[in-house]
Structures are given as C-alpha cells and as structure tokens.
C-alpha cells in the first residue's frame, strides 16, 4: 500500500536528515535521494484525526513533475553546496536543514488534506528562515524576519480560508466568499506576486545562494499547483486572475532593469515568472492549464536554480555580486546561454509552457495584447541580463568543478526534458 511506502520514505528521509545535522553532506544526499521513493504512483490514508479528517496522501500524473523537480534540484544544490558553505564558514547542520527543507516541498504536494499542506508549508518556512537568519547576507536578520512574517501571513490566510470552507480534502474542496478569497490571497502572498511581493526581492537575494536556488524557483512556484488544483471548487474569477498574472509578469520584468546585483535581478525576475505561473494556473481549460503550469514550473525551476548557482560561483570565486563584473570563460558563457535562453522561454521545455499559455489566452484584443507583452517582456529581461554578463568580458579564473557540474546539469535540464516531453504528454 502507498501509505506504507510513504511512512518508509518519511522514516528514511527524516532519519538521514537528522543524521546530516552531524554528518553533513553524505547523510543529506542520502536523505534527499530517499525522497525518490515518494514518486511511486498511488495513494492511501495515514489515518483519521478528529476535526481534521482523513490524512490522505497521493502521487499521480499531475503531482509527479512537481515532486521530481523538487527532489532533483535538492540533490543538485546539495552537490553544489560544499564549496559555497566553506565560503560561508557554515557548520555541518546546514545540510540537515537543507534536507528537511526539500522534504517540505514533497509534503506540500503529496498531502491531499489541506491542513497537512499547511503544516508542510510551516516546515518550509521554519527551515528556510533558519538558513537566512544564520547564513544570509546584508542585514540578514531583518530580512529573515521580513520573510518569516510575510510567509506566515500567507500560510495563515490559507489555513483560515480552508478552515472556513469546512472542506479539508483537495478532491472535495468547495469554498466561496471570504473563505475562497483568503485561500487565494494566501497562495498569492506566498508566491510574491504584484502587490504582495515586497518581501521577495529581499529574501531571495540575501538568502545564502544554495537556499536561493531552491527558494526562488521551487518553494514559491509550488503554490501554482494548488491554484490549479483548487480553482474549480473555489470559484475564483479566473479571467481576472489570468489578467493579474499577466500584469505581474510585465511588472516583475520591468523591475529587473533597475538592478546591477546578479542575485537581486534574479529575485526580481521571479516575480515575473510567478505572474506567468498564476496566468497558467488560471486558464479555464483544465488540461491546457495543467500543461502550461507544469511545464513553466519545471523549466523555470531548473533555469533559475542554474542561474542562482552561477551567481553563487561568482561570489565564491570573484567575490562579487555585480553582474557587470561577472567575467567568463567559454564554459561559464555556455551555462549562461543555456540558463538565460531557457529562462526566456525561447527554447527548451519553457517554450512549450509559454505556448500553452498562449493557447489559453481569451480571444479579446486587450487580453491578447497583455499576453504578448507578458510573454515578450519575460524574454527581454533574460537577454538584458545575459548582455550585462557578456559585457563583463572574458577572463580566466579558478572555480570549483563540482559547483560548475551542478550548474551545468541544471542549465541543461530544460533542453534534455524537451526530448522526452512527447512521452509525458501522451
């Protein structure tokens, strides 16, 4: 039964994560690798609790890409991290918190009971807060508290909305009025979309870079799955939500042009990409909406993680965060091209995701115009950032091979996955 497998995978992942608090990287890798067990298709109940109801878990065709990407990036970032953590002088317990953070992603998607989704979100907040508080940059404790307050606000609004609805299982979720609104606002706050984005550039830019590589593309992006999953029962105004997502994409893209800090620019770009994910998740045709959401999530996750890790390589090797000082050799230029082209959605799996968004655009002139602007602007900012990097000029310097290998794997993934995409869509 899947419930037995779930408990086994949880026991292994948690045990290795606790061990990683002392043993470091090997135990963290074992913990995250154990999470691959969760991908076995199936579902089951872990029991019934008073007031909460059935504690159901499930993995299906729709959930698998979100879980798989979370685990794969968790592994790549762990492999990338040792040299970076040496730069931070971080103790071994960082790895244990990293493993628990990745486990929280899996739980956010696995649980069918929305109360337990909230608990998984709490685990993700606590673990990421600790890493920003102890290992962030700048005024890291202010940033950690800012992040914690906004993240908690989003989670609590989500919880209150779910509690008011009285329907705790995703399959039977029904909400209207205030309950429906609170659930949506909670998810949007956690995504950092326009109007509730103020915390995001601080948290994603000042977090330790291995955390940024997960926080920016994965943590916030997973909320798009729940917008897609709950929209039918929530009765949200999908046409307005679609427009809001497109407007967020344009707004976030414009923010990028003000930045010279590599990480800050990538953080601003996340606002734009979350806007596209909101638009994708709110397309009324469920299958088109799912394909757009999943493909954009996967493509953005790998590309953004690769670029954050590239920014971290410059921090470690050149001690700079300024993108105009990011000198390159042909190998670094290659991963820059791979990452920025995938982020722009001009090739790779992200291109297909954007095509599905375009397919879901209502045939109204003002909506079509905004959609074109959103899809183009998210490409333009990517080329702007690449041009800033290119203008830094060629230069030779030493950088850790394992960091580069992790960056290359993440940057190449959107293109490799394009080759197997037809098998997944069948």
N, C-alpha and C positions, 0 to 999 in steps of 0.2 A: 504493500500500500504506500501511496505517496507520503502520507503523514509520517510513516516510519522512516522513509528516506529523508524527509525534511528534518526530523529530530536527529538523525545520524549526521547529516550535513551541518546542522547547527552545532552539535556537540563537537565535531572535529574543528570547524571554523573557529568557534569560541575558544576551545582549548588551545589551539595553536596561537590565537591572537593573544591570549593571556600569557602564553609562553614567550611570545615575541616581546613582551614588556621587559623581559630579562635577556632573552637570547638574540633579539634583533631580527635582521633580515631573513635568515633561513626559516625561522618559525613564521614570520609574516608571509613569506611566499607560500609556505605550506597551508597557512590559513586561507589565503585568497584562492589558491588552487583547489582547496576542498570545496569552495563555493560552486565549482563547476557541477557538483553533484545536484545542486538545486535545479539544474536545467533539464533533468529528466521530465518528460511530459507527464502530467497527471494532476490530481487534486485530491484533497481529503480534509477531514476535520480533526483538529487537535483537541476537541472537546467543546463543551458548552459552559459559559460563565454567566452568573446572574447579571442581569441588566445589559450585558454586552452581547450575549447570544452566542451563536456558532463562531468559533475561532477557525475559520476556513482559510486554507492556502491552496494555491493552484498555479500551474505553469501551462501555458498554451501557446499556440502560434502567435498570438498577439503580444504576449508578455516576453517571449524568449529573446527577441533582439535587445530589449532594454536591459535585461539581466546579463546577457552575454557580453554586451559592450561594457557594462559596469565592471564585470569581473576581469575582462581582458585589459582594460585600462588600469584597473587596480594592480594587476601583475606588472604591466609595463612601467607604471610610475614607481612601483617598489624596486624594480631593477634599476631604474634611473636614479634613485634617491641616495645611495650611499655617499657618493662624492659630494652631493649637494648638502647632505646633513653634516658631513665633515666641515664644510664651509660654514655651516650654522653652529657648529660645535654642539649638535643635538645629541642627547643620550639615546640609548637603545629603545627606551619605552616609546619613542616616536613611532616605531614600526608597529607596536601593538595597537596604538590608537589608529594608525592608518588602516590596519586590517579590520578593526571594528567599524571604522567609517565606511569602508567598502561593503561590509556586511549589512550596514544600514540601508544601502542602496537596494540590495537584493530584497530585503524585507519590505521596503516601500512598495515594490512591485508585486511581490509574492502574496502578501496578505490580501484576502478578499474582505475581511472585516475592517471597516474604515477606522474603527477605534484603534486597531493594531497598526494600521497605516500611520496614524498619528503618533503612536509610540515609536515606530521606526523613524519617523521624522525627528522625534526628540533625540534619539540616539545619534542621528546625523548632525544635529545642532550641537550637542554636547561635545562630540569628538572633534568636530571642526573648530568649535570655539576654543577648545584647549590648545589646539595646534596654532591658531592665530595668536592667542594670549601669550604663549611661551616663545614662539618662534617667528612671529610676524615681523614686518619692517615698520619703520617710521614710528608713529605713536600707536604701537600695536595694541595696547590695552584699551585705548579709546576705540580703535577700530573693532576689536573683539567684542566690546560691549555694544557698540552700534549694531554690529552684525547680529549679536545674540538677541537684542531687543526686537529688531525687525523680523528676524527668523521666527522668534517665539510668537510675535504678533500674528504672523501668517498662519502658523500652526494652530494657535488658539482659536482664531477666527474659523478655520477649517473645522476644528473639533466642535465648536459651539454650533455651527451650521449643521453638522452631521447629527449632533445630539438633538437639535430641534426637529430634525426631519423624522427621527424615530426609526429610520431605516439604515441599519448599520452594515448590511451586506451589499457589496457593489452591484450584484446582479439584480437586486430588487430596490435599489436606491431610488427614492422619489422625494423631491423637495420642491417647494415653491415659496414665493415671497421672500421674507427676511432670511430664512434658512438657506435657500438656494443662493441668495446674494452673498451671504457670509462665506459659504464654501468657495464660491468663485473668487471673491476678493482675497481670501486666504491663500489660494493657489497662485494668484497673480502676484501677491506680495512676495511669495517665496520664489517666484521666477524673476522678480525685479523688472517688471515691465514699466512702461512710461507712467509717471505719476507716483509710482511706489518703488522707484529704482534707486533712490538716493543712497542707500546703503551699499549697493552692489559694486560700484567702482572702487570704493574704499576697501571693502572686504576682499575682493578678488585680486586687487593689485597689491595689497600689503600682506596678504597671506604668504606663508612660505611657498615657494614655487611648486613643489610636488603636490601641495594641497590645492593650489590654484588650478593645476592641470586636471583635477577632479571636481572641484567646487564649481568652476565656471561652466564646463560643458555637460557634466553628468548630474550633479546634485540639483541644480535649478532646472535642468532640462527634463528630468523625470516627472515634473509636475504636469508637463504637457500630456503625458499618458493619462493622467487622472482627469484632465479636462475632457479629453476624447472619450474616456470610459464613462464618465458621469453625465455628459451633456444631455443625453436622451431623457434621463429621469429628472434632471434638474430644470429643464425648460428654460435654459438661458437664451437670450436674444442672439442667436448665432450670427445673424447678419451684422449686427453692431459689434459683436466680439471679433468677427473677421476684420472689419474696418479698423478696430482698435489695434489688432495685431499688426496690420499693415502700417498703421501710423507709428506704432512703436518701432518697427523695423527702420522706417525712414529717420525717425528721431535719433535712435541709437547710432545709426550710420553717421549722422551729422556730428555727433559727439566725438567720434574717433578723430576727426580732423583737427581738433584742438590739442591733441596730445603729442608729446615727444617721448614720454616714458613708454617703453615697449609693453610692460605689463598693464599699465593703465589704459593704453589704447586697446589691448585685447579685452580688458574688462568692459570698456565701453561698447566694444563690438558685440559682447554677449547680450547686451540689452537689445541690440538689433536682431540678433538671431533668436532670442526668446520671442520677439514680436512675430517672426516668421512661424515659429512653432505654435504660438497661440492661433494665428490665422489658419495654419494647417489643421489643428485640432478642432477648429470650429466650423470647418466645411460640413455642410449638411449631409452629403452623401457619405455614409459611414466608411465604406471600403476605400474610397478615394481619400478621405480624411485620414484614415489609419495609415495608408501607404505614404502620404505626404509627411505625417508626423513621425513615423518610424524612420523613414529614410533621411529626413532632415536631422533628426536626433543623432542617428548613427554617424552621418557624415560630419556634422558639426562637432560631435564628441571627439572623434579621432583627430580632426584637423586642428581644433582649438587646443586640445591637450598637447599635440606636437609643437604648436607654436609657443605655448606657455613654457614647455620644457626647453625649447630653443632659447627663449628669453632667459631662462634659468642658467643655461650653459654660458651665456654671455656674462651673467652676474658672477658665476664661479671663475670663469677663465679671463675675462677682461675687466671685471669689477665695474660694470656699467649697466644701467637700465635704459639708456638713451638709444632709441632705435637708429638714430643717425650716426651712432658710433659703433654699430654692430658690423664690424669688418668680417669678411667672409673669405673662405676658400671655395673651391668648386663643390666640395661635399656639403658644406653648410648652405651654399647657394641652392644646391639641389633640393635639400629638405625644405628650404624656404619656398621654392617654387611649388613643390608638392603641397605644402601646407596652405599657402595662400590661394592657390588655384582651387583646391578643394573647398576652402572656406568661402571663396567667391561663388562657388556653385557652377563654375564653367566646365568642369569635368568631374568624373568620379560619381559616387553614389549621391552626393548632394545635388548634382544637376538633375537627376531623376526626381528627387524630392521636390525641387523647385518646379519641375514640370507638372507634378501632381497638384501643387498649389495653384499653378496657372490654370489647370483643368477645373479647379473648383471655384474659380472666380465667377460671380454672377455677371450676366451679360448686361451690365449697366455702365454707361460711359465713365461716370465718376469713380466707380469701383475699379474698373479696368485700368484707369489712369493711375490710381493709387497703387494698385498691384504692380504695374510696370515700374513705378517709381521705387517701390519697396524692393522688388527683385533686382533692379539695376543698382540701387544705392548700396545694397549689401555686397555687390561685386566690386563697385567702385572703391569703397573704403579698403578692401583687401588689396587692390592694386596700388592704392596710395601708400599703404604700409610697406608693401614689398618694394616700392620705388624708394621709400625712405631708407630701407635696409640696403638696397642696391647702391644708392649714392654714397653710402659709407665707404665703399671701395674695397678692393681685395686686400687681404692681409693674412699673413701666416702666424698662427699661434697654436699652442698646445691645448687640447681639450680632451676630457676623459672619453675613451672609446665606448664604455658601457652607456654613458649618457647619450652619445650620438646614436648608438644602436637602438635605444628605446625611442628616440625621436624619429628615426628613420622608419621604424616599424609602425608607429602611429601615423606618420605622414603618408605612408604608402597604403595603409588600410583602406581608405575610401576608394582607391583605384582597384585594388585586389578584390574588394567586395563587389565592385561593379561587374566583375567577370562571373560571379556566382549568383548575381541578383535574379536572373531569369528562373533559376531553380527555386528560389524563395517565393517569387511571385506566382508560380504555378499553383 
